[in-house]
Amino acid sequence: MGVRISKSHDVVVRNSTFRNATDVGGGGAGYGISIQGVAKVDRLGYANDTKHNLVENSKFEGPYLRHGVIIQFYAHNNEVRNSEFRETRLDAIDLHGELEYLNKIHGNTISGVLTGAGIALGNTGGTPPSNHSASGPHNHILNNTITNTREGIKVHMGTPDTLIEGNTIQNTTEPPMSRGILIQNAPRTIIRNNTITNNTAEGFWGILLEYDPGDSNAGNVGSGIPQDVEIIGNTVTGNTNGVRIAAGTVTVLQGNVIMDNTNSDFENLTNDDSNDGEEVQLHPTDDAIVDIERPDVNYGVEDPGKTASGASDRNWYRLFNVKANEDFTFGRIAYIKFDVSDVEVESATSAILELHGRTGSNTTSVALDVFGLIEDDWSETTLTWNNSPNHEPDRVKITGVGETAIHIGTVTINSPDTSKFVIDVTEFLNGQTDGYVTFMIIDLIGQNGNINIMSKENGDENIWPLLRISQDTEQEPELDEPLQIGNVKVADLDGNSLQDLDDASFVRVSATVTNVSDTATDGTLIVALYRPDGSIVRISYAEQPIAAGDSVQMGGGFDLPEDTTGYTIKIFVWNNMDDMVPVSARIRFPGY
């Protein structure tokens, strides 16, 4: 650790450079600066309260830094500003999940954090019983510029009341499946006036709200969905994807510019209750580990000869010791395959990969990355280093990233007790229509740790790998429809009526909305453009109270992509943008 500010106040670190830590492993090693109070004890009002400390105009240069700056243990009213963070191993600025609050992170430049976040609030690490969890309330993330990070800003583990404002997240080309702003269990987060642009990494989403699995090593503490999140006045343009609400309640969207994203501008999945669907649980058909030093040896099934002789590698087929050293010349990679031929993967609403693992001797924590592979043509009985897919022949390095190997996420194994950890693989599974799905587990950063992941050859079936898939099997319920839509007109920018979308560059929709109930109600007219696969590309809305028996004119519009073959517009009414409950029938264009 470069500088530790502990149980202190009014300390200034200025014009300093931090680089070349000698240890970037877990347990507090490799931090540039730590600002910390007393673990699990709030010292507000005491002389040793940690507050009013300042880090400014400094540089934090990786890759030999685990974190640039961490703030933890009830530290509050501290500030990190106008500093540069580059290529740290994990989160560059980390509010460490120890109830730190009212801190301000602003004006910093962060780049090249490929295995962590630019700025993260909340943490799944730590050692039981003193695990990290949520950061405290009212931290302010302001006017930072973040480039090429796995997550630009991440808030999770129940961290409440964070303000994310005026940040620029840009030019992300790697890793695949990266996120601009990722919100998991983070009540009352406000995302306001941020610019997220020109991020072209495979699978990138500008703003993503999703379920938080919590800390698998501490009874899944911190799990939950985003609640009361506000997304206001942001510009999300020119990215691979725009805004996706995969989970959450009482989410407010207002005044955002979400357009010209390559695949999808906006997706809201929260109208589908995935808990009402049927869940399928699958164990692997095949799993194996491969070893670079034994390139022709199979470790997918038991070798009776090794068992009888007591060979040092006799248990590798059931205890997957995934690892890599610093120069990636030594190590092992795990592969797991599931047969999903009886599952409608394209309509799966949730897919969770469950694994069990533990740390071994001389290891406190190892972060492993999970990839989905396109290649499924392998067997656990014959897989070896020499014939296994997606790695360099002479180094423990992945190949085909973004093409045949899709990054899904990272799991951290940090307990000597066998523990469950989970990762959401829904998006990858939805695209795997050949009947099988393969996952690779690899150490991307060369930690040389000693961990074990349990294979399906382990004697206890309860700790085998498991893929849990939920599908919505419910019929669409009959809707209470107090509002009716009529007199629909679809026109171009000049007001000329359209019969289809073929030759238009802009569409303007107007409609009469009538309240046929006996009570006043609010109505939000939604005009949305759908691709042939059912995903939303454009959305516009208008809100208005409607008295009982009254009719009002409402409308919306947007620009159209160059090619609209197979696209449709749907026009309908929600009660409001918070609850998003349908209160009218849907009208389709063309075809209404």
Backbone torsions as a table, in degrees:
resi	resn	phi	psi	omega
1	MET	NA	132.0	-178.6
2	GLY	-72.4	-57.4	-179.8
3	VAL	-134.4	129.2	173.6
4	ARG	-114.5	119.7	175.2
5	ILE	-104.3	101.7	-170.3
6	SER	-122.1	126.1	176.8
7	LYS	52.0	43.8	-174.8
8	SER	-138.0	164.7	179.6
9	HIS	-142.0	156.8	176.0
10	ASP	60.6	32.6	174.8
11	VAL	-90.8	139.3	179.7
12	VAL	-119.9	127.7	170.3
13	VAL	-114.6	119.1	-171.2
14	ARG	-139.6	143.0	172.8
15	ASN	55.1	42.7	-177.3
16	SER	-117.1	156.5	179.0
17	THR	-123.4	133.9	-179.3
18	PHE	-123.6	126.4	178.7
19	ARG	-164.4	167.5	171.6
20	ASN	58.1	49.7	170.6
21	ALA	-63.5	147.0	-178.9
22	THR	-85.8	-10.5	-180.0
23	ASP	-147.6	124.6	178.4
24	VAL	-118.5	22.6	180.0
25	GLY	-80.2	-176.4	-178.7
26	GLY	-73.1	177.4	176.1
27	GLY	80.7	24.0	174.4
28	GLY	98.3	6.5	-179.0
29	ALA	-87.5	152.2	169.4
30	GLY	77.2	19.4	177.2
31	TYR	-88.9	140.2	172.8
32	GLY	-70.3	-58.3	179.7
33	ILE	-135.9	136.3	171.4
34	SER	-119.2	125.5	174.1
35	ILE	-109.7	113.7	-168.7
36	GLN	-146.5	148.1	174.2
37	GLY	-100.5	-137.3	179.3
38	VAL	-102.4	128.7	-176.5
39	ALA	-57.4	126.4	173.8
40	LYS	65.7	11.2	-178.7
41	VAL	-130.3	123.4	177.1
42	ASP	-84.7	117.0	-177.5
43	ARG	-101.7	24.3	178.9
44	LEU	-55.7	128.1	179.2
45	GLY	91.4	-9.4	178.6
46	TYR	-97.0	163.3	-177.3
47	ALA	-64.6	-27.4	-178.2
48	ASN	-98.3	24.2	174.3
49	ASP	-68.1	137.6	-178.9
50	THR	-95.2	108.7	-173.9
51	LYS	-158.5	161.3	170.5
52	HIS	58.8	32.0	174.7
53	ASN	-94.6	151.6	-172.5
54	LEU	-132.7	131.1	169.7
55	VAL	-119.2	124.0	-178.4
56	GLU	-149.4	153.7	173.2
57	ASN	52.4	40.4	-178.3
58	SER	-120.0	166.6	-179.0
59	LYS	-122.0	139.4	178.4
60	PHE	-128.4	108.0	-168.2
61	GLU	-114.1	114.8	174.3
62	GLY	-81.5	-172.3	9.0
63	PRO	-85.8	-2.3	-175.9
64	TYR	-93.8	52.1	166.8
65	LEU	-138.8	131.2	177.1
66	ARG	-75.1	-53.5	171.8
67	HIS	-130.3	150.0	173.2
68	GLY	-75.6	-60.8	178.6
69	VAL	-131.6	133.7	168.4
70	ILE	-119.8	148.0	174.7
71	ILE	-126.2	129.8	-173.6
72	GLN	-155.4	173.9	172.8
73	PHE	58.4	60.6	175.4
74	TYR	61.7	13.7	175.2
75	ALA	-64.0	137.7	-174.4
76	HIS	-145.0	158.1	179.0
77	ASN	54.9	37.6	173.4
78	ASN	-101.5	164.2	-173.8
79	GLU	-139.3	134.5	173.0
80	VAL	-122.8	116.7	-172.1
81	ARG	-144.1	152.3	169.6
82	ASN	52.4	38.6	179.8
83	SER	-118.6	164.5	-177.3
84	GLU	-115.1	131.5	179.3
85	PHE	-125.6	129.9	-175.4
86	ARG	-140.2	123.7	168.4
87	GLU	57.7	39.1	172.6
88	THR	-69.3	155.8	-177.5
89	ARG	-65.6	-45.1	179.5
90	LEU	-123.0	-157.2	-172.8
91	ASP	-52.4	128.4	-176.9
92	ALA	-65.2	-49.6	174.8
93	ILE	-119.4	119.7	-169.0
94	ASP	-125.5	108.9	167.0
95	LEU	-82.2	110.5	-147.1
96	HIS	-85.9	13.4	176.8
97	GLY	75.7	36.3	178.4
98	GLU	-131.3	39.9	171.4
99	LEU	65.7	26.3	172.5
100	GLU	-68.6	139.3	-169.8
101	TYR	-145.0	158.8	175.8
102	LEU	55.5	35.0	175.8
103	ASN	-96.8	154.2	-176.9
104	LYS	-122.5	126.1	179.0
105	ILE	-119.3	109.9	-174.0
106	HIS	-150.6	150.1	174.1
107	GLY	71.8	15.6	-178.0
108	ASN	-91.3	155.9	175.6
109	THR	-114.7	124.2	-174.0
110	ILE	-130.4	134.1	-179.0
111	SER	-150.6	154.2	168.4
112	GLY	69.9	28.8	178.0
113	VAL	-94.9	88.4	-170.7
114	LEU	-85.8	-12.3	-179.7
115	THR	-124.6	28.6	178.1
116	GLY	-170.7	-168.6	-178.8
117	ALA	-100.2	155.3	169.5
118	GLY	-64.2	-50.5	177.4
119	ILE	-135.5	127.7	-178.2
120	ALA	-128.9	140.9	176.6
121	LEU	-124.5	122.4	-171.9
122	GLY	96.3	153.3	-174.7
123	ASN	-156.2	140.7	178.7
124	THR	-95.5	1.6	-174.3
125	GLY	-83.2	-155.4	-177.6
126	GLY	90.8	172.1	-177.7
127	THR	-118.3	127.1	178.7
128	PRO	-54.9	143.0	5.2
129	PRO	-90.6	7.2	-175.2
130	SER	-103.4	47.3	179.6
131	ASN	-61.6	151.7	167.4
132	HIS	-69.3	164.0	173.9
133	SER	-155.2	-112.3	-176.2
134	ALA	-87.6	147.8	162.4
135	SER	-76.7	166.9	-179.6
136	GLY	-83.1	-175.1	-174.3
137	PRO	-84.1	162.5	165.9
138	HIS	65.0	33.9	168.0
139	ASN	-81.1	146.4	-171.6
140	HIS	-121.8	118.4	179.8
141	ILE	-109.4	108.0	-163.5
142	LEU	-133.4	128.4	166.6
143	ASN	55.9	37.4	173.2
144	ASN	-93.2	152.4	176.3
145	THR	-114.2	121.8	-171.3
146	ILE	-126.7	128.7	-176.1
147	THR	-130.8	131.2	169.5
148	ASN	56.5	61.3	175.5
149	THR	-126.5	156.4	179.4
150	ARG	-62.0	-45.5	166.7
151	GLU	-129.1	132.8	175.2
152	GLY	-67.0	-58.5	177.4
153	ILE	-133.7	130.3	-178.9
154	LYS	-128.0	131.7	177.1
155	VAL	-129.1	125.9	-175.0
156	HIS	-157.1	-174.1	175.1
157	MET	65.1	22.2	179.5
158	GLY	89.3	10.5	179.3
159	THR	-63.3	121.4	-173.1
160	PRO	-101.7	158.0	162.3
161	ASP	57.6	44.0	176.8
162	THR	-91.1	139.0	174.8
163	LEU	-108.4	118.0	178.9
164	ILE	-112.0	109.3	-164.9
165	GLU	-141.1	130.3	169.2
166	GLY	70.6	17.9	179.8
167	ASN	-84.9	154.0	174.3
168	THR	-116.2	123.8	177.7
169	ILE	-119.9	119.4	-165.1
170	GLN	-147.4	158.1	165.1
171	ASN	57.2	36.8	177.4
172	THR	-84.0	119.2	176.9
173	THR	-111.9	-14.8	177.1
174	GLU	-157.5	160.2	-3.0
175	PRO	-80.0	170.0	173.6
176	PRO	-60.8	155.7	178.0
177	MET	62.6	26.1	177.9
178	SER	-78.5	164.8	-174.4
179	ARG	-132.1	144.4	173.9
180	GLY	-75.5	-64.8	174.6
181	ILE	-124.2	118.6	-178.9
182	LEU	-110.9	119.0	180.0
183	ILE	-116.5	121.1	176.1
184	GLN	-111.8	-120.6	177.7
185	ASN	-79.0	94.6	-172.4
186	ALA	-148.8	75.6	-173.3
187	PRO	-57.7	137.5	171.4
188	ARG	62.4	27.8	173.1
189	THR	-67.4	138.2	174.5
190	ILE	-112.7	123.9	177.9
191	ILE	-112.9	106.6	-167.4
192	ARG	-135.1	130.0	170.5
193	ASN	57.9	36.1	174.3
194	ASN	-93.8	154.8	176.4
195	THR	-116.9	121.7	-179.5
196	ILE	-124.2	110.0	-168.7
197	THR	-147.6	148.6	173.1
198	ASN	59.2	38.1	175.7
199	ASN	-102.4	107.6	-168.3
200	THR	-111.9	12.4	177.8
201	ALA	-60.7	147.5	178.1
202	GLU	-57.1	125.8	177.0
203	GLY	76.3	8.6	-178.7
204	PHE	-63.9	138.3	170.0
205	TRP	-120.7	134.5	-179.9
206	GLY	-65.6	-52.1	175.2
207	ILE	-131.0	127.3	-179.2
208	LEU	-130.9	124.9	171.3
209	LEU	-107.1	125.6	-176.9
210	GLU	-149.1	167.8	179.0
211	TYR	-64.1	141.1	178.8
212	ASP	-104.5	116.4	-179.8
213	PRO	-74.6	-10.9	-179.3
214	GLY	74.4	-162.9	-176.7
215	ASP	-95.8	108.1	-177.2
216	SER	-66.7	-18.5	-179.8
217	ASN	-90.9	2.4	-179.5
218	ALA	-138.8	45.4	177.6
219	GLY	66.4	27.3	179.2
220	ASN	59.8	31.6	172.8
221	VAL	-58.4	142.2	179.9
222	GLY	91.7	-4.5	-178.9
223	SER	-72.3	155.1	178.3
224	GLY	152.9	-175.1	-179.4
225	ILE	-114.0	160.8	174.9
226	PRO	-63.8	139.9	179.5
227	GLN	-135.7	138.7	175.6
228	ASP	55.9	39.8	178.7
229	VAL	-85.5	137.3	177.1
230	GLU	-113.7	128.7	178.4
231	ILE	-120.0	103.4	-166.3
232	ILE	-132.3	127.2	168.1
233	GLY	67.0	24.1	-179.8
234	ASN	-89.9	153.9	174.5
235	THR	-112.8	116.3	-176.9
236	VAL	-125.9	94.5	-172.5
237	THR	-138.3	148.5	171.2
238	GLY	71.2	23.9	-179.9
239	ASN	-104.9	175.1	173.2
240	THR	-61.5	-47.3	175.7
241	ASN	-139.8	159.8	-176.5
242	GLY	-95.4	-98.4	-174.2
243	VAL	-119.2	132.2	178.9
244	ARG	-130.9	123.8	175.9
245	ILE	-106.9	92.9	-178.4
246	ALA	-85.9	-21.2	178.1
247	ALA	-158.9	154.4	175.5
248	GLY	143.2	158.6	177.6
249	THR	-129.3	149.6	177.2
250	VAL	49.9	53.5	178.8
251	THR	-92.7	129.8	-178.4
252	VAL	-106.6	125.2	171.8
253	LEU	-116.7	127.8	-175.4
254	GLN	-153.9	127.4	170.7
255	GLY	66.4	25.3	179.2
256	ASN	-90.0	149.7	170.8
257	VAL	-105.3	106.7	-176.7
258	ILE	-124.7	99.9	-174.6
259	MET	-159.8	163.7	175.7
260	ASP	58.9	29.7	170.2
261	ASN	-89.0	143.7	-164.8
262	THR	-63.1	-50.2	-174.1
263	ASN	-94.6	-56.2	-176.4
264	SER	-146.7	136.0	176.5
265	ASP	-82.9	-42.7	-172.0
266	PHE	-150.7	133.3	174.2
267	GLU	-136.6	131.5	175.8
268	ASN	-124.1	110.4	-177.4
269	LEU	-99.7	3.3	-169.9
270	THR	-78.9	-7.9	174.8
271	ASN	-74.3	-17.7	178.3
272	ASP	-96.4	123.3	179.0
273	ASP	-89.3	99.0	-176.4
274	SER	-67.6	-16.6	179.4
275	ASN	-74.4	-16.3	179.5
276	ASP	-84.9	-5.1	-175.5
277	GLY	-89.4	174.5	178.0
278	GLU	-82.6	135.6	178.3
279	GLU	-104.0	131.4	175.9
280	VAL	-108.2	132.0	178.7
281	GLN	-115.3	124.9	-175.2
282	LEU	-125.5	133.9	166.2
283	HIS	-91.1	159.8	-178.2
284	PRO	-65.0	149.6	166.3
285	THR	-82.6	-30.0	-177.7
286	ASP	-145.5	139.9	166.8
287	ASP	-151.3	147.0	-175.9
288	ALA	-161.8	160.0	172.2
289	ILE	-121.4	146.7	179.2
290	VAL	-121.8	148.5	-172.5
291	ASP	-125.1	126.6	-176.1
292	ILE	-65.8	-28.8	-178.4
293	GLU	-82.9	-13.9	177.2
294	ARG	-128.0	69.5	-166.5
295	PRO	-67.5	-17.4	-178.6
296	ASP	-108.8	7.3	-176.2
297	VAL	-97.8	135.4	177.4
298	ASN	-92.5	131.1	176.3
299	TYR	-124.8	48.0	176.9
300	GLY	-106.0	-27.0	179.2
301	VAL	-136.1	165.1	-177.8
302	GLU	-65.5	139.0	170.4
303	ASP	-103.6	105.0	-176.4
304	PRO	-57.2	-32.3	178.7
305	GLY	-63.8	-42.1	178.2
306	LYS	-66.0	-41.2	179.6
307	THR	-61.7	-44.7	-177.8
308	ALA	-66.1	-36.2	-176.3
309	SER	-87.0	-8.2	-177.9
310	GLY	71.4	30.8	-178.3
311	ALA	-59.1	149.7	-176.3
312	SER	-64.3	-24.1	-179.1
313	ASP	-104.0	21.2	-173.9
314	ARG	-68.4	-25.3	-177.0
315	ASN	-102.7	6.1	-175.6
316	TRP	-63.8	-25.9	-178.6
317	TYR	-69.6	-18.6	-179.4
318	ARG	-117.1	-12.7	176.6
319	LEU	-125.6	101.5	-173.9
320	PHE	-83.2	104.8	-179.4
321	ASN	-91.7	78.6	-177.9
322	VAL	-73.9	130.9	-177.4
323	LYS	-166.9	167.7	171.0
324	ALA	-158.4	142.5	176.0
325	ASN	-85.2	-179.9	-170.5
326	GLU	-63.4	-34.7	179.7
327	ASP	-99.7	7.8	172.0
328	PHE	63.0	26.3	176.4
329	THR	-93.7	-6.0	-178.5
330	PHE	-137.3	138.4	175.0
331	GLY	151.3	-175.2	-174.4
332	ARG	-143.3	152.2	-179.4
333	ILE	-128.7	138.9	179.4
334	ALA	-105.4	146.3	177.2
335	TYR	-128.2	138.4	179.2
336	ILE	-136.5	130.2	-178.1
337	LYS	-124.9	139.1	177.4
338	PHE	-122.2	144.2	172.9
339	ASP	-90.9	112.7	-178.0
340	VAL	-115.6	24.7	-175.4
341	SER	-65.3	-23.0	179.6
342	ASP	-95.7	10.4	-178.2
343	VAL	-115.4	137.0	173.2
344	GLU	-81.5	84.7	-170.4
345	VAL	-64.2	-31.5	-176.9
346	GLU	-66.4	-26.2	-179.0
347	SER	-104.3	8.2	178.0
348	ALA	-63.5	130.8	-179.4
349	THR	-91.4	-18.1	179.1
350	SER	-157.5	138.5	174.2
351	ALA	-141.2	118.6	-176.3
352	ILE	-119.8	124.7	174.2
353	LEU	-92.3	121.6	178.3
354	GLU	-107.2	131.1	176.3
355	LEU	-129.8	156.2	173.7
356	HIS	-121.8	137.5	-178.9
357	GLY	-155.8	174.2	178.8
358	ARG	-157.4	157.9	173.9
359	THR	-84.0	156.0	176.5
360	GLY	-112.0	-158.0	-176.0
361	SER	-64.6	143.2	175.0
362	ASN	61.2	24.3	-179.4
363	THR	-137.3	129.4	177.3
364	THR	-105.8	-29.4	-175.4
365	SER	-162.5	136.3	175.2
366	VAL	-138.7	131.0	175.2
367	ALA	-98.0	124.1	-179.8
368	LEU	-118.0	144.3	-179.4
369	ASP	-103.6	142.5	-179.5
370	VAL	-111.0	128.6	177.6
371	PHE	-120.3	146.1	168.1
372	GLY	-94.6	131.6	-177.3
373	LEU	-106.0	146.7	174.9
374	ILE	-77.1	-32.8	-177.5
375	GLU	-76.0	117.7	178.2
376	ASP	-115.9	-0.6	-172.9
377	ASP	-87.5	73.9	177.2
378	TRP	-151.3	160.7	-178.9
379	SER	-129.9	143.0	178.9
380	GLU	-65.2	-19.5	-178.0
381	THR	-82.1	-15.9	-175.8
382	THR	-126.4	-6.6	-174.2
383	LEU	-68.0	131.5	175.5
384	THR	-137.2	175.5	175.9
385	TRP	-57.9	-41.9	-173.0
386	ASN	-70.2	-25.5	-178.8
387	ASN	-115.0	6.9	-179.4
388	SER	-84.7	150.3	-172.2
389	PRO	-86.2	159.3	164.6
390	ASN	64.2	44.1	167.5
391	HIS	-149.3	157.4	175.8
392	GLU	-65.7	150.4	-177.1
393	PRO	-69.3	-30.5	-173.5
394	ASP	-121.5	13.0	174.8
395	ARG	-146.3	153.6	179.5
396	VAL	-84.7	68.4	-177.3
397	LYS	-131.1	135.4	-178.1
398	ILE	-75.5	151.1	174.6
399	THR	-126.2	162.5	177.0
400	GLY	73.7	21.1	-177.3
401	VAL	-62.9	129.8	-179.2
402	GLY	87.9	-11.9	-179.7
403	GLU	-118.0	-65.6	178.3
404	THR	-109.5	-2.0	176.1
405	ALA	-134.6	112.4	-174.2
406	ILE	-105.3	119.9	-179.9
407	HIS	-68.4	129.0	-178.8
408	ILE	-106.4	-41.6	-179.3
409	GLY	169.7	-173.3	-176.0
410	THR	-126.9	140.2	173.4
411	VAL	-122.1	144.6	-179.6
412	THR	-116.0	121.6	177.7
413	ILE	-99.8	117.5	-172.0
414	ASN	-144.4	28.3	178.0
415	SER	-136.4	138.7	176.0
416	PRO	-73.1	-13.1	176.8
417	ASP	-90.3	140.4	179.2
418	THR	-60.9	121.4	-173.7
419	SER	-133.2	152.8	177.4
420	LYS	-87.9	139.0	168.4
421	PHE	-136.0	151.2	-170.5
422	VAL	-129.9	156.1	176.5
423	ILE	-146.1	137.8	-178.8
424	ASP	-79.7	118.7	-177.7
425	VAL	-116.8	19.2	-173.3
426	THR	-57.3	-49.7	-173.8
427	GLU	-62.2	-39.1	178.6
428	PHE	-69.3	-44.6	-178.1
429	LEU	-59.5	-38.9	-176.7
430	ASN	-56.6	-25.8	-177.8
431	GLY	-97.8	1.7	-175.3
432	GLN	-99.9	93.0	-171.1
433	THR	-104.3	11.8	-178.2
434	ASP	-92.9	3.9	176.5
435	GLY	97.5	-8.0	179.7
436	TYR	-136.1	157.4	174.7
437	VAL	-140.5	131.3	-177.4
438	THR	-118.4	136.8	175.5
439	PHE	-119.6	140.4	173.7
440	MET	-111.1	139.7	176.3
441	ILE	-120.8	125.8	-170.6
442	ILE	-147.6	149.9	171.9
443	ASP	-90.6	108.7	-176.8
444	LEU	-82.5	-17.8	-170.1
445	ILE	-115.8	6.0	172.5
446	GLY	68.4	57.0	-176.5
447	GLN	-88.4	-15.9	179.1
448	ASN	54.6	38.9	-178.6
449	GLY	-84.4	168.3	-179.8
450	ASN	-118.0	98.1	-179.8
451	ILE	-133.1	163.2	174.7
452	ASN	-130.6	132.5	169.5
453	ILE	-108.1	132.4	-174.8
454	MET	-77.9	132.1	178.3
455	SER	-95.6	176.6	179.1
456	LYS	-74.7	-6.4	174.3
457	GLU	-86.6	-3.0	175.5
458	ASN	-65.5	148.9	-175.3
459	GLY	-67.8	-22.2	-176.7
460	ASP	-101.6	108.1	-177.5
461	GLU	-61.8	-24.1	-178.1
462	ASN	-67.3	-16.5	-179.5
463	ILE	-115.7	16.6	172.1
464	TRP	-70.3	156.7	170.2
465	PRO	-57.0	144.7	-175.9
466	LEU	-142.5	135.0	174.1
467	LEU	-113.0	116.3	-179.5
468	ARG	-105.1	118.0	-175.0
469	ILE	-119.6	127.9	176.6
470	SER	-108.1	138.1	177.2
471	GLN	-128.9	140.9	180.0
472	ASP	-80.1	104.9	-178.6
473	THR	-102.8	1.8	-178.2
474	GLU	-79.4	143.8	171.4
475	GLN	-73.1	147.6	178.3
476	GLU	-62.1	124.8	-175.9
477	PRO	-70.7	157.2	172.0
478	GLU	-68.2	136.5	-173.4
479	LEU	-97.0	145.5	167.1
480	ASP	-78.3	118.3	-171.4
481	GLU	-119.5	78.2	179.2
482	PRO	-72.9	-14.9	-178.8
483	LEU	-115.6	143.1	177.5
484	GLN	-123.2	143.9	-179.7
485	ILE	-106.6	133.3	176.8
486	GLY	-146.4	176.0	177.2
487	ASN	51.0	45.7	-178.0
488	VAL	-75.9	131.9	174.8
489	LYS	-127.1	128.9	175.9
490	VAL	-114.5	121.0	-172.5
491	ALA	-136.0	166.0	173.5
492	ASP	-85.8	-172.5	-175.0
493	LEU	-64.4	-26.1	-179.1
494	ASP	-91.5	1.8	178.2
495	GLY	91.4	6.1	179.4
496	ASN	-79.5	131.1	-177.9
497	SER	-63.9	143.1	179.7
498	LEU	-110.4	143.8	172.7
499	GLN	-101.1	-20.5	177.8
500	ASP	-155.8	-174.8	-175.9
501	LEU	-104.1	6.7	-166.5
502	ASP	-61.3	-45.7	-170.4
503	ASP	-110.4	9.2	-176.2
504	ALA	-94.3	146.5	174.0
505	SER	-105.6	-15.5	179.2
506	PHE	-146.9	145.2	179.0
507	VAL	-127.0	139.0	178.0
508	ARG	-126.2	125.5	-177.0
509	VAL	-114.7	133.0	172.3
510	SER	-128.2	151.1	-177.4
511	ALA	-157.6	156.1	172.4
512	THR	-97.8	127.0	178.6
513	VAL	-112.1	122.8	-175.2
514	THR	-115.3	132.3	176.1
515	ASN	-89.1	104.7	-177.3
516	VAL	-93.1	4.7	178.3
517	SER	-88.8	178.6	-178.8
518	ASP	-101.8	13.4	177.2
519	THR	-133.1	150.8	175.7
520	ALA	-66.4	148.1	-179.2
521	THR	-151.6	159.9	173.6
522	ASP	-91.9	146.5	176.9
523	GLY	-132.7	138.3	176.1
524	THR	-122.1	106.3	179.6
525	LEU	-75.9	125.1	179.0
526	ILE	-107.4	129.4	172.0
527	VAL	-120.3	115.0	-172.7
528	ALA	-131.6	141.5	177.2
529	LEU	-102.5	127.0	-176.2
530	TYR	-113.7	139.1	169.6
531	ARG	-71.7	169.0	174.9
532	PRO	-59.0	-28.0	-179.6
533	ASP	-83.5	2.1	176.6
534	GLY	93.2	-3.2	178.5
535	SER	-81.2	149.3	-178.3
536	ILE	-85.0	132.9	178.9
537	VAL	-105.1	-41.8	179.8
538	ARG	-134.1	151.3	175.9
539	ILE	-148.4	141.3	176.0
540	SER	-139.9	148.4	-179.3
541	TYR	-147.0	156.4	175.6
542	ALA	-138.4	139.2	-176.0
543	GLU	-116.9	142.9	179.8
544	GLN	-164.7	137.1	171.4
545	PRO	-73.5	143.7	-177.6
546	ILE	-131.0	120.4	179.7
547	ALA	-70.3	158.0	179.0
548	ALA	-57.1	127.2	178.0
549	GLY	82.2	-5.9	-177.4
550	ASP	-87.3	159.5	172.9
551	SER	-123.6	142.0	179.2
552	VAL	-133.2	153.0	174.4
553	GLN	-91.3	130.3	179.3
554	MET	-137.6	161.5	-179.0
555	GLY	-168.2	177.7	178.2
556	GLY	-169.8	175.6	-180.0
557	GLY	-174.9	172.4	-179.3
558	PHE	-168.2	166.3	174.0
559	ASP	-76.7	159.7	-177.8
560	LEU	-112.3	147.9	172.1
561	PRO	-62.7	162.5	-179.8
562	GLU	-62.4	-42.3	-179.1
563	ASP	-109.6	113.5	-178.8
564	THR	-112.8	23.7	179.3
565	THR	-58.7	122.7	178.6
566	GLY	80.9	-0.2	-179.4
567	TYR	-79.8	151.8	176.2
568	THR	-135.6	154.1	171.6
569	ILE	-107.1	134.3	174.1
570	LYS	-116.5	136.9	-176.3
571	ILE	-123.1	124.2	-178.5
572	PHE	-158.0	176.0	-176.9
573	VAL	-124.6	130.9	168.4
574	TRP	-99.7	161.2	174.9
575	ASN	-67.3	-40.2	175.3
576	ASN	-167.2	174.0	-177.8
577	MET	-83.5	-4.5	174.9
578	ASP	-83.1	-56.1	-174.9
579	ASP	-87.7	-30.2	177.8
580	MET	55.2	44.0	177.3
581	VAL	-89.9	124.1	178.3
582	PRO	-63.8	131.9	179.6
583	VAL	-128.4	17.7	174.9
584	SER	-149.4	166.8	169.7
585	ALA	-70.5	162.9	177.6
586	ARG	-98.0	139.0	175.7
587	ILE	-113.4	133.7	-177.3
588	ARG	-108.8	138.9	173.2
589	PHE	-130.0	133.0	-4.9
590	PRO	-66.9	152.9	172.8
591	GLY	119.3	0.6	-179.7
592	TYR	-77.0	NA	NA
